[in-house]
Amino acid sequence: MSTARLSTGWDALESSRMAPDLDVRELEKRSRLMRIVSRKIALSELPNREIAQRAGIPSKRLSDLLAGKIEHFSVDELLSLRNCVCVDDGSPLPP
């Protein structure tokens, strides 16, 4: 066994520990948006199927959001969903 191989293996192990898959700030932003969207959906009088239809996503994808599967959504998708649920005054958006 050569030491070059061993040091390369350790280097790879260390670099994977230092570089997490998700940026912490990105994850916090997605988490906050997911809570906002979930809350708006809960307060909305619209059925989930209609919300998914208005947002242009499958109902299963909306279910993933409500189940907290944060890794399935980007910040842009969550912002789009937030805007589809209702406007700032609380009234649902027209179809």
Residue pairs with C-beta under 8 A, 6 or more apart in sequence:
22 71
26 75
27 70
29 75
30 70
30 73
30 74
30 75
30 78
31 70
33 75
33 78
33 79
33 82
34 65
34 68
34 70
34 73
34 78
36 82
37 65
37 78
37 81
37 82
37 85
38 65
38 66
40 82
40 85
40 86
41 48
41 51
41 62
41 66
41 85
43 86
43 90
44 51
44 85
44 86
44 92
45 92
46 54
46 85
46 92
48 59
48 62
48 63
48 66
49 59
51 62
51 84
51 85
52 58
52 59
52 61
52 62
54 84
54 93
54 95
55 62
55 80
55 81
55 84
55 85
57 81
61 72
64 72
64 73
65 72
65 73
65 78
65 81
73 81
83 93
84 93
85 92
85 93
86 92
86 93
87 93
